[in-house]
Amino acid sequence: MALEIIILAAGKGTRMRSALPKVLHPLAGQPLIAHVLACARGLRADRVTVVHGHGADAVRDAVDDGAMRWVHQAEQLGTGHAVRLALDGVSGDADDTVLVMYGDVPLIEAHTLASLSAAAAGALALLTLELADPGRYGRILRDDDGAVTGIVEAADANPEQLAIGEINTGFMAAPRSLMTAWLSRLRNDNAQGEYYLTDIAGLAVADGVAVRAVQAGDELEVRGVNSRVELAAMERAWQRRLAEALMHAGTSVADPSRLDVRGRLSAGIDGFIDVNVVFEGNVELGDRVRIGPGCVIRDAVLGDDVVVHAHSVIEGARIAGRCSIGPFARVRPGTSLDEGARLGNFVETKQAAVGAGSKINHLAYVGDCEIGREANIGAGVITCNYDGVNKHRTVIGDGAFIGSDCQLVAPVTIGENATVGAGTTLTRDAPANQLTVGRSPQRSLAHWRRPARKPG
């Protein structure tokens, strides 16, 4: 028996007040619908169909992986109409399970939907939830014996029905043959003039088909996003969930409400993440990694015992164990630090390989550079790697010492244990084990006077 998933993602999202389709608004750095698709993939469905409408091309361009099927709903005639479009013209076995999901409900859990799909064997399965304040949700109607008899939308409910606490989440599953038959019988004689998918519950009861209610884990799972206010609340709920997972796995988080993970983060044990830290892309942290406040780390791997001090930015880098970075350092793509290397305050690196134990402690720029072991790069040193057209490399040997305020004009090589005197502009290779100095002679002009301001 196959599983066919239909994801409804055709709505404009008027309350978002945006030209961007609602399902493309970002949650944790990914479009809302990307989270839904990730859940669908976790269910290993035999077919995933996305019903799109407003901003159809943009939605497809953002998330199409070539494996899903796309159906365009040109007229927004309701959820029942959307599901009927998704099933039309596609073959399948009568007992295949059809599961309906929503592109703007990003926190639904795969295990919840697996339970819902299992309950749909020969029946209509509805995902429901008890709420103290049901608000705009449709209500589950039951008879005196507790059997489900139907669903009424809030807009069509009477006062007695509005007092019901059990709500319909919209997620449902049923055998393909039953779902197709019920969809063909839907009517649009309601307050909205739409074909409600929820009306199939009443049709199932009329046909003597069992309607089984499966309870969702919590409200977050089934909460949709319809405005920027709701999106912000969903973001914090998502981040809270991630922060708690990190803490359960052995990482301390200073304040879960001030952590943002916009991608995938894995962390070892006994680490510490301070406030206002942002992780983007794919980030891996080893054991005992400490991240100071205000840092941004993107697509990077940090080894055991790394310390990143406050307000540092790391992107596209590999940092070995026991390294220290910052504060206020910028580590750009292509940087690698070997064991115990140090980058200090206001140091910027790019395409730089820094050897074990080497130090760049203050106010330096190192780009397109290879630095050996136990080298020392002084304050204010820059590698002049760009001639306006091409990039050139600087090679610094093991144990080299570069004095403060030097300009290393690439391509240039500095030998092992070489010393470059402070203030040198190096345009030729510096030999190993020697001092190289390149300065203009110092002069003092006894009769020089500062310019004076002209009167008046």
N, C-alpha and C positions, 0 to 999 in steps of 0.2 A: 504494500500500500504506500503510495507516494505522498509527499507533503508539498503542497503548493501554497506559497505565501503571496498575498496581495498587499502591497503597501500603498495607502492612499496619501497622495502628496500633491493634489491639484489645487488646493486653496490659495488664494491671494494673500491672506493674512492682513486684512484691512487695518486692524488695530495696531499693527506694527508700524504703520505710516512710513512705508519704505518702498522704494522701487525694487528692492531685492526680494525674490520669492521667500516666503516665510521659512520654508524648510532649509534654506541656505544660510540663515542667520547662524552665527557661530556659537557653539557651546564647547568650552574647554579646547578651543582652537580648531574644532572640526564642525562642519555644517550639522545642523540638527539631524538631517536625514542620514548622515554618515554613521551616527551612533545607532540608528534604527537598522541600517543595513548590516552593521557589525553584529547586532543581535540576531538578525535573520540568518547570517552566515553560520553563526554558532548553532543554529537548529538544523543545519545540513539539509536544507530544503532541496527538493528536486527541481523546483522552478521558483524564481522570484520575479514577480511582475510589479512594476511601479507605475501607478496611474498618476500622470502629471498633467498640469494645465497651465496656470499662470507662470510665465517665465520658463516655459518648457525647455527651451534650448539651454538656458543657463543651468538648470537643474541637471540635465543630462551631462553637460560638459564638466560639471563639478564632481560627479560621483559615478559616472558610468564606467564599469570595469569590463564591459564586453560580455559578461556572463548573465546579465539580467535582461528581462524583457520590458519594453516600454510601451505604454498605452496612453494616448492623448485624450483627455476629457475636455473637449472644446467648450461645451456648455456645462455650467456647474448646476446639475440637476439633482444633487444629493448623493449621499454615500451609497445608497442602493444602486443608483444608476452607475456609479463609478465601478463597483464590484461586478456588475453585469457586463460592462465594457471589457473588464479584465478577463472574464471567462469566455466571452464570445469569440468564436473562431479558433479556439485552442482545444485540442483533443486531450482527453484524460480518462482514466478509469472511473467508473461510477462511485467506487468506494474510496477514491483518493481524498485526503483531508485538505480542505481549503481553510487557511488561516488568514484572518484579516488583521493587519497592523496599520499604524499611523505614522506618517513622516514627521510629525511634530510632537511625538511622545518619546523622548530619547532615553529615559531611564528604565524602560521595561526590561525585565530580566529574562534571559533565555530559559531558565528552569521553570519560570512561571508559565511561559507560553508552551513549553513542552508538556506540562500538566494539562493545560487547556486543550492541546491537540489530542492528547490521550483520551480525554473525556468525550471527544467528539465521535467516538466509534458508534455509528448508528444513531447519533443524536446531535442536537444543537448544543454546543457548549458556549457559555457566556462567562466572561471574566467580570466579576462584581466586587464591590467593596462597601463596607459599612462606614459611613461618615456622619459625624455630629452635625455638620453643616453641608448638606448635599449640593446647595447652590444651583448652578445651571445644568447639572448632570441629569440625564434621564433616570427614571426610577424603575426598579424591578417590582413587578406586580406578582403577588403570590395568592393562592387560595387559602382556605382555612386549614388545609393539611400541609401548607408550606411549599407546595409545588409551584414552580414558576408558570405564570399564565400569560405574561407579556411584558413589554417595556413601554413606558409612556415618556415622551420627551417633556422636559420642564415647561416648554412653551405651550404644550397642549394639556398639561396636568391640571386637575382640580385641586382645591385646597387640601383635601384628604390625601391625595396622592403625593402632593408636595411635602407632606409631613413624613413620608417614608425615608428611612436613612440608608437603605441599600441602593446603591447606584450602579448603573450600567457604565462600564469603562469604554465600551465600543469595541474591544477586542472580542472576537468570536471565531469559532471553528465549527465546521460541519462537513459531512461527506459531500463530494462534488455534485452528485445527482440530486440530493436534497436541496443544496444551496441554489443550484440552477433553477430548479422548479419553483422555489419560493421567490426568487428574484423576478421571475416572469409574471408573478401575480401581484407585485407591489403596486400600490396606488399613491397618488400625490395629493389626495384631498385632506391636507393638513394646513396648519397656520403658515408654514413656510412654502407650501406648494412644491415640496421636494419628495423624492423617493427615499424614504428612510430605510436604511439597512436594519434598523432596530425592529421594524414591523414584522420581520420574518419570525420573531419569537412567537407572536400571536398565530401566525400561519402554522408554525410547527405544532403548537398546542392543538389547533383545529384539526391537524392531520393525525393527531395521536402520537406524535414523535416526542420522545423524552427531551426535555430542556434541562440541562445540567449546569448549575452555577459553580464556578471555581473561584475561590477568593484570592485576590491579589495580596501580595505581602504587605504593602503599605501604599499610602496615597502618592508618594513620590514616583513609584513605578508607573502609575497611570496618568500622571499629571501632564497635560498638554501645554504648549506655549502659544499664546495668542497676542501677547503684547511685549514690549521691551521691559516692562516692569516684571512680568512673569518670567522672561528670559533671564533677567538678573537674579531673580530668586532661584531659578533652576540652576544657574551657574554656581551659586553658593552651595546649593544642596549637593551638586555633583562634586565640588571641591571638598566638601565636608566628608563625603563618602570616601574619596581618595585619601584624604588626610588620615581618616580612621584606619583605612587599610594599611597605610604606611606605619602607623603607630602599633597596630596589632602585629606587624611583621618585624618590629624591633627598631624603628627609627623614631626619635623624639621630634615633635613638631611644636615650636614655641606657641603658635596660635593657629589652630586649624582654620579660623575664619580669614586668615591673611596668608594663604598659600594658594598658588595658581599652578596647576599642571595642565598644559595645553599640548598633550601628546601622550607619550608612554614613558613612565618613570619606573625604574627598578632600583632598589636600594638594599644594601647589606644591613647588618645589625649594628646597633649602638651608634648610629649617626645622629646628627642634630641639624635641623633646618630652622633657621631664625625667621623672623617676620618678613612679609612682603617679598618673598622669593618667588620667581617665576621660572618654571621649567617648560621648555618648548621642544617639539620634535621627539627624538629618541634619546633619552638620557639614562646612563647607568652610573650608579654610585656604589663604591665598594664599602667595606666595613669601616666604621668609625669616621666617616667623612663629616666634616663640619662646614656648614654653609652659613655665612654671616648675613645680616639683614640687607634687603634691597638688591640682591644679586639676580642676574638673569643668566640662565644656563640653557643652551640650545644645542641639540645634536652633539653631545659630548660624552666621553667616558672618563670617569674619575676613579683612580685606584684607592686602595686602603689608606686611611690616615691622611688623606688630603684635607687641607684647610683652605677655604675660600673666604677671604675677609670681605668686609662690607662693600656693597655697591660695585662689585666687579661683574663684568660681562664676559662669558665664555661661549664661544660658538665654534662648532666643527673642530674640536680639539680632542686630543688624547693625553690625559694627565696621569702619569704613573704614581705609585705610592709615595707618601710622605712629602709631597710637594706642597708649597705654600704660594698662594696667589692673592695679590691685593694688599690693602684696600684700593679701590678705584683703578683696578687693572682692566685692560681690554685684551682678551685673548681671541684673536680672529682665526678664521678657518685655515686649516693646514698646519696648525701649531701642535707640536708634541713636546712634552716635558718628560725627561727620564727621572728615575728615582731621586727624590730629595732636591729637585731643582726649585728655585725660588724666583718669583716675579713680584716686585714690590709695588708701591703706590705710584699711580700714573705711568705705568709701563704698558706699552702696546706691542703686540707681536702679531705677525702674519706669515704663514708659510715658513715657520721657523722651527728647527729641531734643536732643542736645548738639552745638553748632556747632563748626566747624573751629577748632582751636587753643584751645578753652575748657578750663579746668582746674577739677576738683573734687578737691582733693588729700587732704583729711583728714576723717574722722569726720562724714560728711554723709549726709542722706537727701534724694533728689530724686525726686519722683513726680508724674506727670501734669504735666509741665513741658516748656516749649520754651525752649531757651537759644541765643542767637545766637553769633556768632563772637567769639573772643578775650575771652570773659568769664572772670571769676575768682570762684569760689565758695569762701568761707573755711571754716575748720574749724568743725564743729559746726552748720552751717546745715541747717535742715530746711524743706521745703515742707509746710505744714499743709493737705493736699489733701482730707481726708475729714472731713465734718461729722457723721458718724454715720449718714448716710443716702445722701448723694450725694458723688461725687468732683468736684473743681474744679481748674481749670488755673492754672498760674503761667507767665507769659511774661516772659523776661529778655532784654533787647535786646543788640545787639552791644556789646562793650567794657565791659559793666557790671562793677562791682566790688562784691561782697557781702561785708561784713566778717564776722568770726568770730561764731559763736553768735547768728545771726539766725534769727527765725522768720517765714517768709513765708506769711501766712494767705490762702490762695486763696479766691475768684478775685482775682488781683492781677497788675498789669503793672509792670515796671520798665523804664524807657526806656533808649535807647542811651546808653552812657558815663555812666550814673547810678552814684552811689556810695551804698551803704547802710551806715551806721555800725555798728560792732560792737555786738552786744547789742540790736539793734533788733527789736521785734515789729512787723512791717509789716502793717497792715490796710487801707491805701489805696494807690493807685498811686503809684509814685515817679517824678517827672518826669525826662526825659532831661537829662544834663549838669549835674545838681544833686546835692548831698549831702542825703540824707534820714536823719534820726536820730530814733529814738523810744525814749527811756529814761526811767525814773523818776529824779527828782533824787537825787543822792547825798547822804546825811546821815551824820554821825558823832555818836553819843550818848555824851557824856562820862561820864554817871553810870550807864550800863548795866553790869550784872554778869551773868556767866554763872550759870545755876542751879547750886546747890550740892547735893551728895548729902546726904540727911537722915541724921542720926546713927542708928546701930543697925540 
